[in-house]
Amino acid sequence: MRIAIHSIQGTRWQGMASKLICYTSLGQMTVLDHHIPLVSSITGPNVEVVSAEGKKEIIPVSSGFIEVRPESEVIVLTQ
């Protein structure tokens, strides 16, 4: 799936990934390929991305929003 993580300062991560793990007010959420579409707020301390090659990237965030689109595209907007 395609993932893009953006902040006011610019793009923090962009590329193909096998999963994204983030935190919401209700707890941890894992987004996999072909996830149902959704929009949710996210909380810190981070967003974890596992790239298509299996490399784990941890991006610190304090808050933001996630949008999962039907065409296996995920957009994260953070502070």
N, C-alpha and C positions, 0 to 999 in steps of 0.2 A: 504494500500500500504506500501511497505517497504521503509524506508528512512534512509540514512546514510549521516551524515555531518562530513566531515574530514577537518583538518587543518594540518599544518606542525607539530604542537605539538602533534597531535593524534586525535582520534575520539571524536567529541564534542557531538554528539547525534546519536543514532541508535535505530531503532525499528519500530513498526507498527504505522501508523498514518492515520487519516481521511483526513487531508489536510496540505499543506505547503504554506506559504505566503512569498514571497520574492520581492525584488525590482530590476528592470532592468533599463537601461538608458531610456526606454520608459515609465516607471511607474511600478505600483504594479502588481504582477502576483500571482494568486492562482492556485495551482496544486491539483487536486482531483484524486481519484482513476480512472483508465482507461483514463488518460489524453493522448493526442496525444504525440508521441515521439518528443523531441526537445533538443537542446543544446543552452544555452544562457549564456552571462556574467551576473553577478549580482552585485549590489552595496549595500552599507550600508543603513541604520544603523544596520539592523538586519534581521534574518530569523526567522519566527514564525512557530512553529510546533504545531498542535493540535493532540495529541496522540489518539489512537483508543479508549481509555477510556474517552476522552474529556478534558484531562489536557493540558493547553496551556503552551508551553515552548518558551521563547524568547532567541535566541542565537545571541549575537552581532557579526557582521562581517563588514569588511571594503570593501572587494571586493571578487570576486571569479567567479566560474562557476557552472552551474546546468545542469545535464543531466537527462532527463526523458526517461526511457526505456519502451519498449512496454509491458513488463510483470509486470506493476505496480511497478516499482522500480525507486527510485529517488536517485541520487548521487549528493551531493553538496561538492565542493572543495573550501575552503576559506583560507584567509591569517590569 
